[in-house]
């Protein structure tokens, strides 16, 4: 508050800031509106946290505006307000191309309004096609042989539709082909034959409606097989096959063959159009190209159509397709995708093969190499590996593939046909063995934990109770080395602990065992001429003579109770326990 007044929510006034600084109060900071929400079909460029008075510009992607019109705005701004809320959000709507309109030569198959990215199919009007040619055949609806005219209708449509796409500018853009043109019934083959000239007929609207034959001298317009042509009827019963048409000659006929076909005379003397064999290096009857690492099968275009030569299993004729399958570990693009295993080669109407693909080795990316613990991979600078390539892994010192010292220290992974590397082996630490394998002269009077030791591991051995190392320690470590052998410290001999000098007894005479001045656990401390050790239920006691009486002092000589210290016992006798 300043002068008893509350501050505005959006921030502090200059006066307030000054007061807060003087009073050493916490400062004010701009209110947060959070992160602006994403907008479909738009790019939002904003900081992680929008604060008061900050704003973000949201830009619609190509083909989208805020109102769906091509002339509309393609961006808008959202501001962070003092109440912590952003100004209103908007949408990015697809640009509209409106309802597709019909033309004089084509009409849309669908009159639904189109938006950016959508397509519509246009169908050609009667007498039109996208390539100007009639389809597989046509018939004369009305024929005037005297005038040599044929008013025809298309029997089977060919290339009679095309697509248009709504672009980002709100206009329809045609693909290829992109329009309908009048059908020219004189193409691609002259229905009037070699003995006449064909002229196309068009309606007032420009649609193809038929043709007219202007026959050469000695030939007249004649209907043959429903088609108006010029010549004598020498083609009766002679079709020349689906690859051509019969041409009437004076007293004879010939076959006018379409592209990719040649006329032959069969064994019965019949003239017909036969499919040509593909050419390769100017040689006829060429077999399907040989592609390394691939096999192929042939799909015949027309099984019953004659060919210019006797076909064999590998010869391709016009229209035939050879489907190739790459062998194991090969594909057309180096990927392992099933679709990349196949490609086709067609014998085209030109009489030549289409482009021939190749099979290359499947590739394995270095990212497919698995990380193996305790191993390094030797791959050099390569990042891609081809089918059959080998990558070698090296186990670290002290490791092998089976955990033995004689086991393999390396293993190989191959790039497989599926684009993946083989499953790797493992590098296991070399085994030295268990405590039972430690030589007796090293283990001595020491206890060892159960279990095996492998390279890099260590076990702590403890001297039996009442035993110690020369330096006074009671434990030492045995380590398994990278060579699979145990390693030891210099001192591994557990010797009996010393009790120190024997004290004087006021009521007993001590006979020292041996020449030494020290006793150790297990030795008999005698106070009579004939000392003896008495066993009772597995426990051992020293028998001492004291004033003519024999006392059984309950001092246990058992493992775990031998401390190496002198203790007073009943009857005033000191015993090494």
ABEGO torsion letter per residue (X at the ends): XBGGBBBBAAEBBAAAAAAAAAAGBBBBBBBBAEBBBBBBGBBBBBBABBBBGBBBBBBBBBGBBAAGBAABBABBBBBBBAAGBBBBBBBBBBBBAEBBBBBAABBBABABBBBBGBBBBBBBBBGBBAAGBBBABBBBABBBAAAGBBBBBBABBBGABBBBBBBAAGBBBBBOBABBBBBBAAOABBAAEAABBBBBBBBAAGBBAEBBBBBBBGBBBBBBGGBBBBEBBAABGBAGEAABBBBBBBGBBBBBBBBGBBBBBBAAGBBBBBBBBBBBGGBBGBBBBBBBGBBBBBBBABAABBBABBBBAABBBBGBBBBBBBBBGBBAAGBABAAAABBBBBBBAAGBBBBBBBBBBBBBBAAABBBBBGBBBBAEABABBBBGBBBBBBBBBGBBAAGBAABBABBBBBBBAAGBBBBBBBBBBBBAEBAAABBAAAAEBBBBBBEBBBBGBBBBBBBBBGBBBAAGBABBBBBBBAAGBBBBBABABBBBBBAEBBBBBAABBBBBBEABABBBBGBBBBABABBBBBBBGGBBBBBBBBGGBBBBBBBBBBBGABAGBBBBBBGGBBBBX
